[in-house]
Amino acid sequence: MKSSSSTMTSPIFFLLLCFAYASASGAYLRAGYYQKTCPEAETIVRKAVKKAVASNPGIAAGLIRMHFHDCFVRGCDASVLLKSTPGNKAERDSPVNDPSLRGFEVIDEAKAQIEAVCPGTVSCADIIAFAARDSAYKAGGIYYAVPAGRRDGRVSIKNEVIQNLPSPNLTASALVENFARKGMSVDEMVTLSGAHSIGVSHCSSFSKRLYSFNATLPQDPSLDPSYAAFLKTKCPRADADSTVALDIATPTRLDNKYYKGLKYNRGLLTSDQTLMNSPLTTGMVVNNARHDALWAKKFAKAMVHMGSLDLLTGGQGEVRRHCSVVN
C-alpha cells in the first residue's frame, strides 16, 4: 500500500440496528454487547486503528482482510491470531497469511489496553470485528454497528486455510460455490470483493496472467493491454515479491472505483476480473459501479453477516488474555 492517503469525503453512516444476529446454533450477537461490562472497549479499538492507519494507510486493508480470513476458517473465533505450537502449525503460518496478512500488532495493542481496564471480558474475535469496521470507516467513511459476543476458539490449523479461503485464481462460479458453503449469497460475494478497492497483491498472485497465461497465449486476453504493460513494469518476469495496488485509481480509498476498473478490464486478479466477465455476476458489478452509496450500504450489511459465521458464544470457547495464545 502506498504511504500517501487520499482525501476523505463526508462519512457515510450506516447504523445498522443489528441488536441480535442469529447463528446456526441459535446463539446470538448483540450490538452494544460490552456497554455495561466494558464500555471503553470499542473506543479503545477505534483509537488503535486510527493511530495505525495514520501511520500506514495499508493497515486498513490488512484489518478488513484479517476479519475475512478469520471468519472463513472455523468461523469468527480469532483462530487466525493464534501462533503455532510444537506439533501444530497455525493458520497465521499458512502461505496465504504469511507474510502478507497485516495488523496483528494493532489487535495486540488494543487487547492489552482493554485487558488493563476490563480483564477477561472482551474477546479477541470481537476486537477483530471492531477493528475491521473501524478500518472501513477510516478508509471509506463506511460505519455500521458491530453485533458482539463472540468467543475465542482454541484450535488453529494451518492446512484449513487453503481448504476454506478462495484462491485468487478462482472463476466466478467457483467463488459463488465457496461463499455459498459459508451461507453467503452471490451478491454478498460480489459486494465484499469490493474490499479490493484498497490493499495490495504480491506479483506472484497474478504474474501468470502477464507471462504464462496458457499454452498459446502468454498474456491473459481479458487484461486491458495498457494496464498489462503497466503491471509488467511493476512485476518483471522473475519478481514474485513486489506488490501492486489492487485498485490503482484510489488505492487507499474504500469505494466503488474497483468495480469501475473491472468494466475496463483492469481487475488485477483472475478472481476480480471474472466478476465482470461472468454472466453470473456482470450485472452486479455494473450496478455497484453505478451506485457508490448503495454498494457501501450493502458492504456494511455483508460485513455484519460475515461476522456472524460459525460462532462460538455463551460458554463455548474462551476469552483469551493474550490473542496469540490460548489461556
Solvent accessible surface area in square Angstrom, and as a share of the most:
residue,aa,sasa,rsa
1,M,38,0.17
2,K,125,0.53
3,S,101,0.65
4,S,77,0.50
5,S,84,0.54
6,S,47,0.30
7,T,122,0.71
8,M,83,0.37
9,T,90,0.52
10,S,91,0.59
11,P,58,0.37
12,I,49,0.25
13,F,120,0.50
14,F,25,0.10
15,L,114,0.57
16,L,31,0.15
17,L,139,0.69
18,C,25,0.15
19,F,123,0.51
20,A,70,0.54
21,Y,61,0.23
22,A,79,0.61
23,S,17,0.11
24,A,115,0.89
25,S,79,0.51
26,G,60,0.58
27,A,27,0.21
28,Y,121,0.46
29,L,2,0.01
30,R,88,0.32
31,A,16,0.12
32,G,33,0.32
33,Y,80,0.31
34,Y,11,0.04
35,Q,136,0.60
36,K,193,0.82
37,T,88,0.51
38,C,1,0.00
39,P,88,0.55
40,E,77,0.35
41,A,0,0.00
42,E,46,0.21
43,T,57,0.33
44,I,22,0.11
45,V,1,0.00
46,R,85,0.31
47,K,133,0.57
48,A,5,0.04
49,V,0,0.00
50,K,119,0.50
51,K,129,0.55
52,A,18,0.14
53,V,16,0.09
54,A,86,0.67
55,S,97,0.63
56,N,56,0.29
57,P,15,0.10
58,G,0,0.00
59,I,13,0.06
60,A,2,0.01
61,A,12,0.10
62,G,4,0.03
63,L,1,0.01
64,I,7,0.04
65,R,80,0.29
66,M,0,0.00
67,H,5,0.02
68,F,42,0.17
69,H,12,0.05
70,D,0,0.00
71,C,0,0.00
72,F,0,0.00
73,V,1,0.00
74,R,97,0.35
75,G,0,0.00
76,C,1,0.00
77,D,5,0.03
78,A,0,0.00
79,S,0,0.00
80,V,0,0.00
81,L,3,0.02
82,L,10,0.05
83,K,111,0.47
84,S,37,0.24
85,T,79,0.46
86,P,143,0.90
87,G,92,0.89
88,N,57,0.29
89,K,121,0.51
90,A,0,0.00
91,E,1,0.00
92,R,48,0.18
93,D,50,0.26
94,S,1,0.00
95,P,93,0.59
96,V,48,0.28
97,N,5,0.02
98,D,73,0.38
99,P,113,0.71
100,S,29,0.18
101,L,9,0.04
102,R,64,0.23
103,G,1,0.01
104,F,33,0.14
105,E,104,0.47
106,V,5,0.03
107,I,1,0.00
108,D,71,0.37
109,E,60,0.27
110,A,1,0.01
111,K,5,0.02
112,A,65,0.51
113,Q,80,0.35
114,I,0,0.00
115,E,33,0.15
116,A,84,0.65
117,V,82,0.47
118,C,11,0.07
119,P,98,0.62
120,G,44,0.42
121,T,39,0.23
122,V,0,0.00
123,S,0,0.00
124,C,0,0.00
125,A,1,0.01
126,D,0,0.00
127,I,0,0.00
128,I,1,0.00
129,A,3,0.02
130,F,1,0.00
131,A,1,0.00
132,A,0,0.00
133,R,1,0.00
134,D,4,0.02
135,S,0,0.00
136,A,0,0.00
137,Y,62,0.24
138,K,63,0.27
139,A,6,0.04
140,G,1,0.01
141,G,0,0.00
142,I,1,0.01
143,Y,43,0.16
144,Y,5,0.02
145,A,22,0.17
146,V,8,0.04
147,P,3,0.02
148,A,1,0.01
149,G,6,0.05
150,R,6,0.02
151,R,62,0.23
152,D,0,0.00
153,G,3,0.02
154,R,139,0.51
155,V,69,0.39
156,S,4,0.03
157,I,58,0.30
158,K,64,0.27
159,N,100,0.51
160,E,33,0.15
161,V,1,0.00
162,I,114,0.58
163,Q,124,0.55
164,N,36,0.18
165,L,15,0.08
166,P,30,0.19
167,S,44,0.28
168,P,45,0.28
169,N,99,0.51
170,L,45,0.23
171,T,73,0.43
172,A,2,0.01
173,S,55,0.35
174,A,31,0.24
175,L,10,0.05
176,V,30,0.17
177,E,104,0.47
178,N,6,0.03
179,F,10,0.04
180,A,58,0.45
181,R,163,0.60
182,K,36,0.15
183,G,53,0.51
184,M,7,0.03
185,S,57,0.37
186,V,42,0.24
187,D,47,0.25
188,E,32,0.14
189,M,1,0.00
190,V,0,0.00
191,T,1,0.01
192,L,16,0.08
193,S,20,0.13
194,G,0,0.00
195,A,22,0.17
196,H,56,0.25
197,S,0,0.00
198,I,4,0.02
199,G,3,0.03
200,V,40,0.23
201,S,11,0.07
202,H,53,0.24
203,C,0,0.00
204,S,69,0.44
205,S,36,0.23
206,F,4,0.02
207,S,28,0.18
208,K,129,0.55
209,R,10,0.04
210,L,2,0.01
211,Y,33,0.13
212,S,64,0.41
213,F,67,0.28
214,N,73,0.38
215,A,112,0.87
216,T,116,0.67
217,L,77,0.38
218,P,84,0.53
219,Q,50,0.22
220,D,10,0.05
221,P,96,0.60
222,S,31,0.20
223,L,6,0.03
224,D,31,0.16
225,P,98,0.62
226,S,66,0.42
227,Y,3,0.01
228,A,1,0.01
229,A,57,0.44
230,F,70,0.29
231,L,1,0.00
232,K,71,0.30
233,T,101,0.59
234,K,96,0.41
235,C,0,0.00
236,P,74,0.46
237,R,168,0.61
238,A,106,0.82
239,D,39,0.20
240,A,48,0.37
241,D,118,0.61
242,S,43,0.28
243,T,61,0.35
244,V,8,0.04
245,A,11,0.08
246,L,17,0.09
247,D,10,0.05
248,I,65,0.33
249,A,70,0.54
250,T,29,0.17
251,P,23,0.14
252,T,15,0.09
253,R,28,0.10
254,L,3,0.02
255,D,11,0.06
256,N,4,0.02
257,K,73,0.31
258,Y,9,0.03
259,Y,0,0.00
260,K,80,0.34
261,G,19,0.18
262,L,1,0.00
263,K,83,0.35
264,Y,150,0.57
265,N,60,0.31
266,R,88,0.32
267,G,2,0.02
268,L,1,0.01
269,L,12,0.06
270,T,39,0.23
271,S,13,0.08
272,D,2,0.01
273,Q,3,0.01
274,T,18,0.10
275,L,0,0.00
276,M,41,0.18
277,N,80,0.41
278,S,17,0.11
279,P,131,0.83
280,L,94,0.47
281,T,1,0.00
282,T,40,0.23
283,G,52,0.50
284,M,55,0.25
285,V,0,0.00
286,V,29,0.17
287,N,52,0.27
288,N,1,0.00
289,A,5,0.04
290,R,167,0.61
291,H,87,0.39
292,D,57,0.30
293,A,65,0.50
294,L,79,0.39
295,W,1,0.00
296,A,2,0.01
297,K,109,0.46
298,K,44,0.19
299,F,0,0.00
300,A,0,0.00
301,K,142,0.60
302,A,3,0.02
303,M,5,0.02
304,V,8,0.04
305,H,40,0.18
306,M,2,0.01
307,G,1,0.01
308,S,8,0.05
309,L,12,0.06
310,D,92,0.48
311,L,11,0.06
312,L,47,0.24
313,T,10,0.06
314,G,61,0.58
315,G,77,0.74
316,Q,85,0.38
317,G,14,0.14
318,E,14,0.06
319,V,22,0.12
320,R,0,0.00
321,R,135,0.49
322,H,124,0.55
323,C,4,0.03
324,S,21,0.13
325,V,74,0.42
326,V,64,0.37
327,N,80,0.41
